[in-house]
Amino acid sequence: MTDIRLLNGMALAFEGDAVYSLYIRRYLIFQGLTKPNHLHRQTTKYVSAKAQAKLIHKLLQAGLLTQEEELIYKRGRNAHSHTKAKNTDIVTYKMSTGFEAVMGYLHLLDRIDRLEELINWSIRQVEDDSL
């Protein structure tokens, strides 16, 4: 069995990207959005690199991450990626990768209550348009 605490930042972000996206898609469907084009447009407000970078910045500013989560964020942010950032600058891309790493880390450790707490906080930030 793999020790989750030792996984590299890109592996954690890979998991986190899928998990966060799934939660956002489910949230939007339960909001009554059902048309694929509309769902896709709305989803990007939450899952784009720019949105995730703003969310992680706010989480850090507000001191809402634990020390352990901050270390995971930094591991994801500092991870070497073999792909180029699409439609964004490298700093934004790295910050969003760190955000996804935190989500993946919590999910892989089955810390679902904490994962959902951070995702719900993130949804509120986007909904309140305070990004």
Stockholm file with secondary structure:
# STOCKHOLM 1.0

chainA/1-131         MTDIRLLNGMALAFEGDAVYSLYIRRYLIFQGLTKPNHLHRQTTKYVSAKAQAKLIHKLLQAGLLTQEEELIYKRGRNAHSHTKAKNTDIVTYKMSTGFEAVMGYLHLLDRIDRLEELINWSIRQVEDDSL
#=GR chainA/1-131 SS CCCGGGCCHHHHHHHHHHHHHHHHHHHHHHTTCCCHHHHHHHHHHHHSHHHHHHHHHHHHHTTCSCHHHHHHHHHHHHCCCSSCCSSSCHHHHHHHHHHHHHHHHHHHTTCHHHHHHHHHHHHHHHHTTCC
#=GC SS_cons         CCCGGGCCHHHHHHHHHHHHHHHHHHHHHHTTCCCHHHHHHHHHHHHSHHHHHHHHHHHHHTTCSCHHHHHHHHHHHHCCCSSCCSSSCHHHHHHHHHHHHHHHHHHHTTCHHHHHHHHHHHHHHHHTTCC
//
